Amino acid sequence: MDQLSAQLVTALYELNDAHPIRPTDVVVFGVSTSEIAGKRIGTEGSEEIAEALFQGIQQARAEIGFQPVFQCCEHLNRACVVERKTAERKGWDEVSVIPVRSAGGAMASYAFAHLDQAICVETIQADAGVDIGDTWVGMHMRPVAVPVRPRLLRIGEAHITMAYSRPKLIGGLRARYE
C-alpha cells in the first residue's frame, strides 16, 4: 500500500512539473480501486487501496497545494466529492447523496468520510485531472485539456492518465499568446 501512495505522489509531482499547480487549483481524481487490484472496474472496490491513495493525495496536497475532488462512479452519474469550502468558492451546487462503495466507489466513499466537511456536487470544471483505471475524468475538466504523459504508466495494475487545462488560444495569426 505504501508503494501505491508513493506512485501517486510521484505522478502528482510530474503533473506539477508539466504545468505548475496553484493552491486554488482543483485537481479531479477518478480512481478504480478494482482496476488497481487487477480486477474489472466496479467489481472489487478496496477501502485499503483508497486509504493508501488518499494519503498520497494529502501528502502531495500539503507539499504542492491544490484542492482535491473525487469523481464518483457511474451509479451516481459521476458526481464529485469535494470540501464544502471549495464548492462554495467555486459556486458549485450541492446534491444530496452519500457515496458508498457500491454506489459511488471505494475512493469517493473514502474521501467523503475523510475530507473536511465533504459534500457532493454534480458538475465541476477542474484545472487538472488524474485518471487511474480509465474512469473518464475528462467530463470534469475545463477546456482545453492538455495530456501529460507520466513516466509511470500504471498504479498497481491500473492505467494512469493525467491532464491539465490551459486557456483557449484565440485571435488567429496576428495574436500573441505569451
N, C-alpha and C positions, 0 to 999 in steps of 0.2 A: 504493500500500500504506500509506503514511503516513496518507492520508485515512481508510482503514478503521480503523486503530488509533485515530485521533483521534475518529472517530464513536463507537466503542465506549467510550472513556474518557468522553465526554460523556454517553452513555446511563447509564453506571455512576454518574456524579455525580447524574443525575436520579433514579435509583433510591435513592441515598443521601439525597437531599433529601426524597423521598416518605416514607421510613422509615429513620432512621439505621442504618447497618450497623456492627456491633461487630467488633473484631478476631477474635473466636472464631466469628463467624457464618460459615456455609457458604453460598456462592453457587454454584449449579449452572449450567453453561453447556452449552446444546445448540446446536451450530453445524453448519450445512450450508455448507461452503465452495463446494460446487457451486451452491447457490442464490445465494450472494453473487456468484458469477461469472455469474449469469443462466442457469444450466443447471438441469436437473431434479435434485432431491435424489438423492444417491448415485451420480451418473454422472461427475462431473468433479472429484473431490477435489483440492484445491490445498494443497501444503505452504507455498507462499509466502503465501497468504491466511491459513493457520493461524498462521504465524510472526508476521504483522502483528497479528492479533488477540491472540495470546499476549502480545506486547509491550505492547499496550494494557491487557490484564488485569493484567499485572505492574506496570505504571505505576500504575494505579488501586489495586491492592492495596497498594503501598508508601505511597500517599497517604491512602487511606481506611482500609485494614485489613480483610481478610476472608480466608477460606480458600476457594480456588477448587477446584471439582470439575468434571470434563468428562465429559459423557454420551457414551457410545459409540453407534454406530448399531445398527439392529435386528439385524444379523448377530451381535452379541454381547449380544443381549437387553437393550440399553440399560444395560449395566453402566457403572460410572463409574470414571474415573481420578482418583486422589486421592493426596496425600502421605501416606506411612505414618504420620507423627505425628498427622495429623488423623484418619485412620481408627482408630488406636489410642485416641485421646482420646474418640472418639465410640462406640467399641465395635463398629465395622463389621467384618464378616468378609471377609477377602481371598479372592479367587477366582483361579485360575490361568489367565491369558491375557495376551497381549501384543497390544494393538491395533495394527493396520496400516491403511494407507489403505483397502484393500479389505474389511476386516473390523474395524470399529471407527470408521473415518472419519479424515480427514486431521487434524482438530482434536484428537481424542482421541489419535491416534498421536503427533502433535507434542508434546502435553502430556506423554504418557508418557515421551518422550525428554528432556524439559526440566524437569520438576518435580523437586524434591529427593526422592529415594527414592520414586518413583511406584509405586503398586500399583493393582490394580483391585478394586472391591467390587461386589457385586450390587445392593444396595439402600441408599439413604440417605434422610434426611429433611432437606432443605435449608431454610435460613431465607429464602432469596431465590433467584430464578431469572431467567436471561436466555436467551431462545429466539430464535435467529437462523436463519430458514429453516423455521419450523414443524416442529421436531423433537420436540415433545411432552415438554418437561421437567417438566410438571405431575405426572407419576408420581413424581417425586423431591422433591416439595415437602411440607413439614409442613402439616397443616391449621391454619388456614384461610388459603388463598391469596387475596391481595388484588391485583387487577390494577393495574399502573402504566402509564399511557399516555404513552410518550415523545413528545417533540416531533418527533423524527426517526423516521419510520415505517419506514425501510429502512436497512440497512447493505449497501452495494453494491446488488445487486438483490434482496436477501432481506428479507422481512418480519421485524420485530423485535417481540417482546412481552416484558414483564417482570412480575414479581410479587414480593411479599414475603409472609411468613407472620405472622399475628398469633395470639395465644392465643384459644381459643374463649370466647365470651361465654356464661356460664351463669347461672342464677338467676332469670330472669323479671323481672316488672315492678318488684319492690322492690329488685333488685340494683343495685349501683353498680359502674361499670367504671373510673372514674378517681379 
